[in-house]
Amino acid sequence: MVSTRTLAVGTGIVILGAWLGASTLRAGAQAPERLGKVNFPTSCSPAVQAQFERAVALQHSFWFAESIKGFNAVAQADPSCGIAHWGAAVAFLGNPLAGPPVARGLQEGTAAVARAKAAGAKTQREQDYIAAIATFYTDADKVDHKTRAVAYEKAMEALAQKYPSDLEASIFYALALNTTLNPSDKTYANQLKAAGILEKVFAVQPEHPGVAHYLIHSYDFPPIAQKGLPAARRYASIAPSAPHAQHMPSHIFTRLGYWQDSINSNRVSAEVAKAELKQTNLEAGSYNALHAMDYITYAALQLGRDKEARAVLDEIRGLTRIDSEQFAAAFAFAAIPARYALERRAWTEAVDLPLHPQSLSWSKFPQAESINAFARGLGAARSGNVAAAKKEATRLESLAYALTTAKNAYWAEQAEIQKLAVNAWIARAEGRNDEALALIRQAADREDATEKHPVTPGAIQPAREMLAELLLDTGQAAKALAEFEASQKTDPNRLHGLAGAARAAEASGDKTKAKAYYVKLIELTKTADSERPEIAKAKAFVNN
């Protein structure tokens, strides 16, 4: 459906136009652009209102480059439209849930705020929006990111309270709450507060892309993930033209162990992202597509579809450049080969995993390099190559120090957890079993105290699952079973979680429970394209 009517300012427009949509992407047919419905009244020229709201819709689906283009076009068409520069300043933050903006983003965002102030705004509400985003960019060279992010959150809270009928203010405030959440807070205070705001807006604006998007982020935690299913089931259909809208539902699907749903979601996301990049004639990989491909790999490996995962790995190994050096891209480049080796228990294969592509500025992303060091170290320790494992543990220590120095506390902690795990398996390889168990239990407890980062579908290897494996490896089957079952609560339907629980139950003499877990494993892997040893064992047990 294509609308030819020009709607009144602020009535909320359905974003329609020419776009190679996800539903017809493979057929190559032309489809209307669909980005959702946004209602953001402004004092700008009525002639640019539709374009402004389209840029806001793009922003809500984290399509930043296109959003910035849209806001800049509005400002060019109406130089007095200061709020357009506000939009660009918000978009220059990038994904605020992934971490601080890159240096260029800070520079461009600061310049956009200056342009917004110079252009002015005809209403107090628009001036307040500009002032709110200015709190984030002010003294960015002197004040740390967290302090400025909290200042922005408080500014958006005040704005939302001042203009209770302005639902966009509430939506951006909810996003800010998710940005400043405490990853160690197991009450999920910020997330649930944001979700409460967004659920109310969703009831009156069911086609709003940002509401569905941010609800998924708000519920992207194991105990509350089920609450995110309604938004996950709808977001892709609200904004089918946006790559990120196709990907985001998989956050909830992954949390719940809905692996095929995750694959379906991310296949479309990757295709849309690649199609967008082709239009630029840039011979490089898409960071948006890479993000989706990491999720595809993780899900396929849980289903025992190793050939499908290998096809993704082969594709990224063929990439030598990336369209934008984003953390999500660096993470995917490190995570995909690590997952492929470790999930298949190909320990010696993991030992030699390279950092690819060499053209990437890996020094900018120590948190991504730590994944490579972890995989190499774990592979070395579990294949008995203690010297190589110790070398990677030392590398992890250096990366953790670099992240601490950079005040990146979350990823510094993840690197420390990875180091503990590698050292645990080194201790096991050297026969120091008590020390090994103490180290891996510490890693599991510290991992439990934090949450996974939005950039990843899950831990490269869950620490509590590794604790269970080490307990089983040292003959403590009953304790291992308890840990496997605990791990399943946060990482449900993992192939090795089910296989490990089955083996532990069998070893502890609980044949009934063992059979139940083996049956679940067989059902999980019914579409497997490779015969993993775990699958063969499950079939043998059930058929005897």
C-alpha positions as CSV (number, residue, x, y, z in Angstrom):
1,M,0.0,0.0,0.0
2,V,1.4,3.4,-1.0
3,S,0.0,6.5,0.5
4,T,-0.2,9.6,-1.8
5,R,-1.7,11.9,0.7
6,T,0.4,14.4,2.6
7,L,-0.6,14.1,6.2
8,A,-0.9,17.0,8.6
9,V,2.0,17.9,10.8
10,G,2.4,15.7,13.8
11,T,-0.5,13.3,13.0
12,G,1.9,10.4,12.7
13,I,2.8,9.1,9.3
14,V,3.2,5.6,7.9
15,I,6.7,5.6,6.4
16,L,6.2,4.4,2.8
17,G,8.3,4.8,-0.3
18,A,10.4,2.8,-2.7
19,W,12.6,0.2,-1.1
20,L,13.9,-3.3,-1.8
21,G,12.0,-4.8,1.1
22,A,12.9,-7.9,3.0
23,S,9.8,-9.8,1.8
24,T,10.7,-9.4,-1.9
25,L,14.5,-9.2,-1.6
26,R,15.3,-12.5,-3.1
27,A,12.9,-12.0,-5.9
28,G,14.4,-8.6,-6.8
29,A,11.0,-6.9,-6.9
30,Q,10.4,-3.4,-5.8
31,A,8.5,-3.0,-2.5
32,P,7.3,0.0,-0.5
33,E,9.6,1.1,2.2
34,R,8.1,0.3,5.6
35,L,9.8,1.7,8.7
36,G,6.8,2.0,11.1
37,K,4.7,4.8,12.3
38,V,6.1,7.8,14.2
39,N,4.4,10.9,15.6
40,F,6.9,13.7,16.4
41,P,5.3,17.2,15.8
42,T,7.7,20.0,15.1
43,S,7.6,23.7,14.3
44,C,9.6,23.1,11.1
45,S,8.1,23.7,7.7
46,P,5.2,21.3,7.0
47,A,7.0,20.4,3.8
48,V,9.7,18.6,5.7
49,Q,7.6,17.0,8.4
50,A,7.2,13.7,6.7
51,Q,10.9,13.6,6.0
52,F,11.7,14.4,9.6
53,E,9.5,11.7,11.0
54,R,11.1,9.2,8.6
55,A,14.5,10.1,10.0
56,V,13.2,9.6,13.5
57,A,11.8,6.2,12.5
58,L,15.2,5.3,11.0
59,Q,16.9,6.3,14.3
60,H,14.5,4.1,16.3
61,S,15.6,1.1,14.3
62,F,19.3,2.1,14.7
63,W,19.8,2.8,11.0
64,F,22.1,5.6,11.9
65,A,23.8,6.6,8.6
66,E,20.4,6.9,6.8
67,S,18.9,8.7,9.8
68,I,21.7,11.3,9.7
69,K,21.2,11.8,6.0
70,G,17.5,12.3,6.6
71,F,18.0,14.9,9.3
72,N,20.6,16.7,7.3
73,A,18.3,16.9,4.3
74,V,15.6,18.3,6.5
75,A,18.0,21.0,7.9
76,Q,19.1,21.9,4.3
77,A,15.5,22.2,3.2
78,D,14.5,24.3,6.3
79,P,17.6,26.0,7.8
80,S,15.5,27.3,10.7
81,C,14.7,23.7,11.8
82,G,17.0,23.4,14.7
83,I,15.4,20.1,15.9
84,A,16.7,18.4,12.8
85,H,20.3,18.9,14.1
86,W,19.1,17.5,17.4
87,G,18.1,14.3,15.5
88,A,21.5,14.1,13.9
89,A,23.2,14.6,17.3
90,V,21.2,11.7,18.7
91,A,22.0,9.5,15.7
92,F,25.8,10.2,16.1
93,L,25.7,8.4,19.4
94,G,25.4,5.2,17.5
95,N,24.0,2.2,19.4
96,P,24.0,3.6,22.9
97,L,23.5,0.1,24.3
98,A,26.7,-1.2,22.8
99,G,29.0,1.3,24.5
100,P,30.4,4.8,24.1
101,P,30.3,6.5,20.7
102,V,33.5,6.4,18.7
103,A,35.7,9.5,18.7
104,R,34.4,10.7,15.3
105,G,30.8,10.2,16.6
106,L,31.6,12.5,19.6
107,Q,33.1,15.1,17.3
108,E,30.2,15.0,14.8
109,G,27.6,14.9,17.6
110,T,29.1,17.9,19.3
111,A,29.1,19.8,16.0
112,A,25.4,18.9,15.4
113,V,24.5,20.3,18.8
114,A,26.3,23.5,18.0
115,R,24.3,23.7,14.7
116,A,21.1,23.0,16.5
117,K,21.7,25.9,19.0
118,A,22.7,28.2,16.1
119,A,19.6,27.4,14.1
120,G,17.5,27.9,17.1
121,A,14.0,26.4,17.8
122,K,10.7,28.0,17.7
123,T,9.2,26.2,20.7
124,Q,10.3,25.6,24.2
125,R,9.8,21.9,23.8
126,E,12.3,21.7,20.9
127,Q,14.8,23.9,22.8
128,D,14.5,21.4,25.7
129,Y,15.2,18.4,23.4
130,I,18.3,20.2,22.1
131,A,19.4,21.0,25.7
132,A,18.9,17.4,26.8
133,I,21.2,15.9,24.1
134,A,23.7,18.7,24.8
135,T,24.2,17.3,28.3
136,F,25.7,14.2,26.8
137,Y,28.2,16.0,24.6
138,T,29.2,18.8,27.0
139,D,32.8,18.4,28.1
140,A,33.1,15.0,26.4
141,D,36.9,15.4,26.5
142,K,36.9,15.9,30.3
143,V,33.9,14.0,31.7
144,D,33.6,10.2,31.5
145,H,31.0,8.5,29.4
146,K,29.0,7.0,32.2
147,T,28.6,10.4,34.0
148,R,27.4,12.1,30.8
149,A,25.0,9.2,29.9
150,V,23.4,9.5,33.3
151,A,23.1,13.3,32.9
152,Y,21.4,12.7,29.6
153,E,19.0,10.1,31.2
154,K,18.0,12.6,33.9
155,A,17.5,15.3,31.3
156,M,15.2,13.1,29.3
157,E,13.3,12.1,32.5
158,A,12.7,15.8,33.1
159,L,11.6,16.4,29.6
160,A,9.2,13.5,29.6
161,Q,7.7,14.7,32.9
162,K,7.4,18.3,31.5
163,Y,5.6,17.1,28.4
164,P,3.5,14.1,29.5
165,S,1.6,14.1,26.2
166,D,4.8,13.9,24.1
167,L,5.2,10.1,23.8
168,E,8.4,10.5,21.9
169,A,10.0,12.0,25.0
170,S,8.9,9.0,27.0
171,I,10.3,6.6,24.4
172,F,13.7,8.3,24.3
173,Y,13.7,8.4,28.1
174,A,13.1,4.6,28.2
175,L,16.0,4.1,25.8
176,A,18.2,6.2,28.1
177,L,17.2,4.0,31.1
178,N,18.4,1.0,29.2
179,T,21.6,2.7,28.3
180,T,22.5,3.5,32.0
181,L,21.4,0.2,33.5
182,N,23.6,-1.6,36.0
183,P,24.6,-5.0,34.6
184,S,25.0,-6.3,38.1
185,D,21.5,-5.3,39.2
186,K,19.5,-8.5,39.3
187,T,16.3,-6.6,40.1
188,Y,16.4,-5.2,36.6
189,A,15.2,-1.8,38.0
190,N,16.0,0.3,35.0
191,Q,14.9,-2.3,32.5
192,L,11.5,-2.8,34.1
193,K,11.0,0.9,34.6
194,A,11.7,1.4,30.9
195,A,9.4,-1.5,30.0
196,G,6.6,0.0,32.1
197,I,6.8,3.2,30.1
198,L,7.0,1.5,26.8
199,E,4.1,-0.9,27.4
200,K,1.8,2.0,27.9
201,V,2.9,3.7,24.7
202,F,2.7,0.4,22.8
203,A,-1.0,0.2,23.7
204,V,-1.7,3.4,21.9
205,Q,1.1,3.3,19.2
206,P,1.3,-0.4,18.2
207,E,3.1,0.4,15.0
208,H,5.9,2.4,16.6
209,P,9.3,0.9,15.7
210,G,11.2,2.3,18.7
211,V,8.7,1.0,21.2
212,A,8.9,-2.6,20.0
213,H,12.7,-2.3,19.6
214,Y,13.3,-0.9,23.1
215,L,10.8,-3.4,24.7
216,I,13.0,-6.2,23.4
217,H,16.1,-4.6,24.9
218,S,14.2,-4.0,28.2
219,Y,13.3,-7.7,28.5
220,D,16.6,-9.1,27.1
221,F,17.3,-10.9,30.4
222,P,16.6,-14.6,31.3
223,P,14.1,-14.2,34.1
224,I,11.9,-11.7,32.2
225,A,12.6,-12.7,28.5
226,Q,9.2,-14.3,28.1
227,K,7.6,-10.8,28.5
228,G,9.4,-9.7,25.4
229,L,7.9,-12.2,23.1
230,P,4.9,-10.0,21.9
231,A,7.3,-7.2,20.9
232,A,9.7,-9.7,19.3
233,R,6.9,-11.3,17.3
234,R,5.8,-7.9,16.0
235,Y,8.9,-5.7,15.5
236,A,10.0,-7.3,12.2
237,S,6.6,-6.7,10.6
238,I,6.4,-3.1,11.9
239,A,9.6,-2.1,10.1
240,P,10.5,-4.8,7.6
241,S,12.7,-2.5,5.6
242,A,15.1,-2.0,8.5
243,P,17.9,-4.6,8.9
244,H,18.0,-4.1,12.7
245,A,14.3,-4.7,13.0
246,Q,14.7,-8.1,11.4
247,H,17.5,-9.0,13.8
248,M,16.2,-7.7,17.1
249,P,13.5,-10.3,17.7
250,S,16.3,-12.9,17.9
251,H,17.5,-11.4,21.2
252,I,14.4,-12.7,22.8
253,F,14.4,-15.9,20.7
254,T,18.0,-16.6,21.8
255,R,17.2,-16.0,25.5
256,L,14.4,-18.6,25.3
257,G,16.3,-21.1,23.1
258,Y,14.1,-20.7,20.1
259,W,17.0,-21.4,17.7
260,Q,15.1,-21.7,14.4
261,D,13.2,-18.5,15.0
262,S,16.6,-16.8,15.6
263,I,18.0,-18.1,12.4
264,N,15.0,-17.1,10.4
265,S,15.1,-13.6,11.9
266,N,18.8,-13.1,11.3
267,R,18.8,-14.5,7.7
268,V,16.4,-11.7,6.7
269,S,18.4,-9.1,8.6
270,A,21.7,-10.1,7.0
271,E,20.1,-10.1,3.5
272,V,18.6,-6.7,4.0
273,A,22.0,-5.3,5.3
274,K,23.9,-6.8,2.4
275,A,21.4,-5.4,-0.1
276,E,21.8,-2.0,1.4
277,L,25.6,-2.2,1.1
278,K,25.4,-3.3,-2.5
279,Q,23.6,-0.1,-3.4
280,T,26.7,1.9,-2.2
281,N,29.0,-0.1,-4.5
282,L,31.4,-0.5,-1.5
283,E,33.3,-3.7,-1.8
284,A,33.3,-4.7,1.9
285,G,31.4,-6.6,4.4
286,S,28.4,-5.1,6.3
287,Y,28.8,-4.8,10.1
288,N,25.0,-5.1,10.4
289,A,25.1,-8.4,8.5
290,L,28.1,-9.6,10.6
291,H,26.1,-9.0,13.8
292,A,23.2,-11.1,12.4
293,M,25.6,-13.8,11.2
294,D,27.0,-14.3,14.7
295,Y,23.5,-15.0,15.9
296,I,22.9,-17.4,13.0
297,T,26.2,-19.2,13.8
298,Y,25.3,-19.6,17.5
299,A,21.8,-20.9,16.8
300,A,22.9,-23.3,14.1
301,L,25.5,-24.8,16.3
302,Q,22.9,-25.5,19.0
303,L,20.8,-27.4,16.5
304,G,23.8,-29.5,15.4
305,R,23.8,-27.8,12.0
306,D,27.6,-27.5,11.7
307,K,27.6,-27.3,7.9
308,E,25.3,-24.3,8.1
309,A,27.6,-22.7,10.6
310,R,30.6,-23.5,8.5
311,A,29.0,-21.7,5.5
312,V,28.8,-18.5,7.6
313,L,32.4,-18.9,8.8
314,D,33.6,-19.4,5.2
315,E,31.8,-16.2,4.2
316,I,33.4,-14.1,6.8
317,R,36.8,-15.5,6.1
318,G,36.3,-14.2,2.6
319,L,35.9,-10.6,3.8
320,T,39.0,-8.4,4.0
321,R,37.3,-5.1,4.6
322,I,34.3,-3.8,6.6
323,D,32.0,-0.9,5.8
324,S,32.4,0.6,9.3
325,E,34.8,-0.4,12.0
326,Q,32.1,-0.9,14.6
327,F,32.5,-3.0,17.8
328,A,29.7,-5.3,16.6
329,A,31.8,-6.2,13.5
330,A,34.9,-6.9,15.5
331,F,33.0,-9.0,17.9
332,A,31.4,-11.1,15.2
333,F,34.8,-11.6,13.4
334,A,36.3,-13.0,16.6
335,A,33.2,-14.8,17.9
336,I,32.1,-16.8,14.9
337,P,35.2,-18.8,14.4
338,A,35.6,-19.2,18.2
339,R,32.0,-20.6,18.5
340,Y,32.5,-22.9,15.5
341,A,35.6,-24.5,17.0
342,L,34.5,-24.6,20.7
343,E,30.9,-25.8,20.2
344,R,32.2,-28.7,18.1
345,R,34.8,-29.4,20.8
346,A,37.5,-29.0,18.1
347,W,40.1,-28.0,20.7
348,T,43.2,-28.3,18.5
349,E,41.4,-26.3,15.8
350,A,40.8,-23.5,18.4
351,V,44.4,-23.2,19.3
352,D,45.4,-21.7,16.0
353,L,42.5,-19.3,15.4
354,P,43.8,-16.1,13.7
355,L,42.5,-12.6,14.2
356,H,40.8,-12.0,10.8
357,P,40.7,-9.7,8.9
358,Q,44.2,-8.3,9.5
359,S,43.0,-5.0,8.0
360,L,40.7,-4.4,11.0
361,S,42.1,-2.1,13.7
362,W,42.0,-4.8,16.4
363,S,43.8,-2.5,18.9
364,K,40.6,-0.5,19.1
365,F,38.6,-3.5,20.3
366,P,40.5,-5.3,23.0
367,Q,37.2,-6.8,24.2
368,A,36.8,-8.5,20.8
369,E,40.4,-9.7,20.8
370,S,39.9,-11.2,24.2
371,I,37.4,-13.6,22.6
372,N,40.1,-14.9,20.3
373,A,42.6,-15.3,23.2
374,F,39.9,-17.1,25.2
375,A,39.1,-19.5,22.5
376,R,42.8,-20.2,21.8
377,G,43.6,-20.6,25.5
378,L,40.6,-22.9,26.1
379,G,41.4,-25.0,23.1
380,A,45.1,-25.3,24.2
381,A,44.3,-26.2,27.8
382,R,41.7,-28.8,26.8
383,S,43.9,-30.4,24.3
384,G,46.8,-30.6,26.8
385,N,49.0,-27.8,25.3
386,V,49.6,-26.1,28.6
387,A,52.4,-23.8,27.4
388,A,50.1,-22.3,24.7
389,A,47.3,-22.0,27.1
390,K,49.4,-20.1,29.6
391,K,50.5,-17.7,26.8
392,E,46.8,-16.9,26.1
393,A,46.0,-16.5,29.8
394,T,48.8,-13.9,29.9
395,R,47.3,-12.2,26.9
396,L,43.9,-12.1,28.5
397,E,45.5,-10.5,31.6
398,S,47.0,-7.8,29.4
399,L,43.7,-7.2,27.6
400,A,41.8,-7.0,30.9
401,Y,44.3,-4.4,32.1
402,A,43.9,-2.4,28.9
403,L,40.1,-2.4,29.3
404,T,40.4,-1.4,33.0
405,T,42.8,1.5,32.0
406,A,40.2,2.6,29.4
407,K,37.5,2.5,32.2
408,N,35.6,-0.2,30.3
409,A,34.6,-2.0,33.5
410,Y,32.1,-4.4,31.9
411,W,34.5,-5.9,29.3
412,A,37.4,-5.8,31.7
413,E,35.4,-8.1,34.0
414,Q,34.5,-10.4,31.0
415,A,38.2,-10.7,30.2
416,E,38.9,-11.6,33.8
417,I,36.2,-14.3,33.7
418,Q,37.7,-15.7,30.5
419,K,41.2,-15.7,32.1
420,L,39.8,-17.6,35.2
421,A,38.2,-20.2,32.9
422,V,41.4,-20.8,30.9
423,N,43.5,-21.0,34.1
424,A,40.9,-23.5,35.5
425,W,41.4,-25.8,32.5
426,I,45.2,-25.4,32.8
427,A,45.0,-26.5,36.4
428,R,42.9,-29.5,35.3
429,A,45.4,-30.4,32.6
430,E,48.1,-30.3,35.3
431,G,46.1,-32.5,37.7
432,R,45.4,-29.7,40.2
433,N,41.7,-30.5,40.3
434,D,40.7,-28.7,43.5
435,E,42.3,-25.5,42.2
436,A,40.7,-26.0,38.8
437,L,37.2,-26.3,40.4
438,A,37.8,-23.3,42.6
439,L,38.8,-21.2,39.6
440,I,36.0,-22.2,37.4
441,R,33.4,-21.7,40.2
442,Q,34.7,-18.2,40.7
443,A,34.3,-17.6,37.0
444,A,30.8,-18.9,37.0
445,D,29.8,-16.8,40.0
446,R,31.3,-13.7,38.5
447,E,29.6,-14.3,35.2
448,D,26.3,-14.8,37.0
449,A,26.7,-11.5,38.7
450,T,26.7,-9.7,35.3
451,E,24.5,-9.9,32.2
452,K,25.4,-10.6,28.6
453,H,26.1,-7.6,26.4
454,P,23.5,-6.8,23.7
455,V,26.1,-7.3,21.0
456,T,26.3,-11.1,21.7
457,P,23.7,-13.9,21.5
458,G,25.4,-15.6,24.4
459,A,28.7,-16.4,26.1
460,I,31.3,-18.0,23.9
461,Q,31.2,-20.8,26.5
462,P,28.9,-20.3,29.6
463,A,31.1,-20.5,32.7
464,R,28.6,-22.4,34.7
465,E,28.3,-25.0,32.0
466,M,32.1,-25.3,32.1
467,L,31.9,-25.8,35.8
468,A,29.4,-28.6,35.3
469,E,31.7,-30.2,32.7
470,L,34.7,-30.0,35.0
471,L,32.7,-31.6,37.8
472,L,31.6,-34.4,35.5
473,D,35.2,-34.7,34.3
474,T,36.4,-35.2,37.8
475,G,33.8,-37.8,38.7
476,Q,31.3,-35.6,40.6
477,A,28.2,-36.5,38.6
478,A,25.5,-35.4,41.0
479,K,27.1,-32.0,41.5
480,A,27.6,-31.7,37.8
481,L,23.9,-32.4,37.1
482,A,22.9,-29.6,39.5
483,E,25.2,-27.1,37.7
484,F,24.1,-28.2,34.2
485,E,20.5,-27.6,35.3
486,A,21.4,-24.2,36.8
487,S,23.1,-23.2,33.6
488,Q,20.0,-24.2,31.6
489,K,18.0,-21.6,33.5
490,T,20.1,-18.8,32.0
491,D,21.1,-20.5,28.7
492,P,18.2,-22.8,27.8
493,N,18.3,-25.4,25.0
494,R,22.0,-25.3,24.6
495,L,23.2,-28.5,22.9
496,H,26.0,-29.1,25.4
497,G,23.8,-28.1,28.3
498,L,21.3,-30.8,27.5
499,A,24.0,-33.4,26.6
500,G,25.9,-32.7,29.7
501,A,22.8,-32.9,31.9
502,A,22.0,-36.3,30.3
503,R,25.5,-37.6,30.9
504,A,25.6,-36.4,34.4
505,A,22.2,-37.9,35.2
506,E,23.3,-41.2,33.6
507,A,26.5,-41.2,35.6
508,S,24.7,-40.5,38.9
509,G,22.3,-43.4,38.3
510,D,19.2,-41.4,37.4
511,K,18.3,-43.3,34.2
512,T,14.8,-41.7,33.9
513,K,16.2,-38.2,34.0
514,A,19.0,-39.1,31.7
515,K,16.5,-40.4,29.1
516,A,14.4,-37.3,29.4
517,Y,17.4,-35.1,28.6
518,Y,18.6,-37.4,25.8
519,V,15.1,-37.2,24.3
520,K,15.2,-33.4,24.5
521,L,18.6,-33.4,22.8
522,I,17.3,-35.7,20.0
523,E,14.4,-33.4,19.4
524,L,16.6,-30.3,19.5
525,T,18.9,-31.7,16.8
526,K,16.4,-33.4,14.6
527,T,17.5,-31.1,11.7
528,A,21.2,-31.6,12.4
529,D,23.4,-31.8,9.3
530,S,26.3,-33.5,11.1
531,E,26.5,-36.4,13.5
532,R,27.9,-35.0,16.7
533,P,29.1,-37.6,19.2
534,E,26.6,-36.2,21.7
535,I,23.7,-36.8,19.3
536,A,24.9,-40.4,18.5
537,K,25.2,-41.1,22.2
538,A,21.7,-39.8,22.8
539,K,20.2,-42.0,20.1
540,A,22.0,-45.0,21.3
541,F,20.8,-44.5,24.9
542,V,17.2,-43.9,23.9
543,N,17.1,-46.9,21.5
544,N,18.5,-49.4,23.9
